[in-house]
Amino acid sequence: MAIVVQLDVMLARRKVRSRELAEHVGITEANLSLLKQGKVKGVRFDTLERICEYLQCQPGDLLAWQPDDGSAAG
């Protein structure tokens, strides 16, 4: 996976529980868990916006690009 979700890191930094965030965002804890694990294919911008609002962070604080092993540029 080239995009790495770092939501668990931000939750720890902000000392926020997954349950609190899920309630604010309006998604289930199960779906939030899947997002934290990077097991989703996409995330809606309004969901991302609510997460960032609650955690007072930027989308780039939650998502990082990491090259796949063996990938070549160009």
matplotlib code that plots the C-alpha trace (Angstrom):
import matplotlib.pyplot as plt

x = [0.0, 1.4, -0.8, -0.3, -3.0, -1.5, -4.8, -3.7, -0.7, -2.8, -5.3, -2.5, -1.0, -4.3, -5.2, -8.5, -10.3, -11.6, -15.1, -15.1, -13.9, -16.4, -19.3, -18.2, -17.6, -20.8, -19.3, -19.2, -16.2, -15.8, -15.5, -13.0, -11.0, -10.8, -9.7, -7.0, -5.7, -5.6, -8.2, -10.4, -10.1, -11.2, -12.5, -15.1, -13.8, -16.6, -15.5, -11.9, -12.9, -14.8, -11.8, -9.4, -11.8, -12.1, -8.3, -7.3, -5.0, -4.4, -5.2, -1.4, -1.1, -3.3, -2.1, 1.4, 2.7, 5.2, 6.6, 5.9, 8.9, 10.3, 8.5, 10.4, 10.0, 9.4]
y = [0.0, 3.3, 5.5, 4.9, 5.9, 7.4, 8.0, 5.9, 8.1, 11.3, 9.7, 8.9, 12.4, 14.1, 11.5, 10.8, 7.5, 5.9, 5.8, 9.6, 10.3, 7.8, 9.5, 13.0, 11.9, 9.9, 6.5, 3.2, 2.2, -0.8, 1.5, 3.8, 0.7, -0.3, 3.2, 3.1, -0.2, 1.1, -1.5, 0.9, 1.9, 5.4, 8.0, 10.7, 14.3, 15.2, 12.3, 13.4, 17.0, 15.9, 13.9, 16.8, 19.2, 17.0, 16.3, 19.8, 18.5, 18.6, 15.7, 15.4, 14.6, 11.5, 10.3, 9.6, 8.3, 5.4, 3.9, 0.2, -2.1, -2.6, 0.4, 2.4, 6.1, 7.2]
z = [0.0, -1.0, 1.2, 4.9, 7.4, 10.6, 12.4, 15.4, 15.9, 15.9, 18.3, 20.7, 20.4, 21.1, 23.8, 22.1, 22.1, 18.9, 20.4, 20.9, 17.4, 15.8, 17.6, 16.5, 12.9, 12.7, 11.8, 13.6, 15.7, 13.3, 10.3, 12.1, 13.0, 9.4, 8.5, 11.2, 9.8, 6.2, 5.1, 3.2, -0.4, 0.1, 2.6, 1.9, 2.2, 4.6, 6.9, 6.6, 7.4, 10.6, 11.7, 11.2, 12.9, 16.0, 16.2, 15.1, 12.5, 8.7, 6.3, 5.8, 9.5, 9.0, 5.6, 4.3, 1.0, 1.2, -2.0, -2.5, -2.5, -6.0, -7.4, -9.9, -10.7, -14.2]

ax = plt.figure().add_subplot(projection="3d")
ax.plot(x, y, z, "-o")
ax.set_aspect("equal")
plt.show()
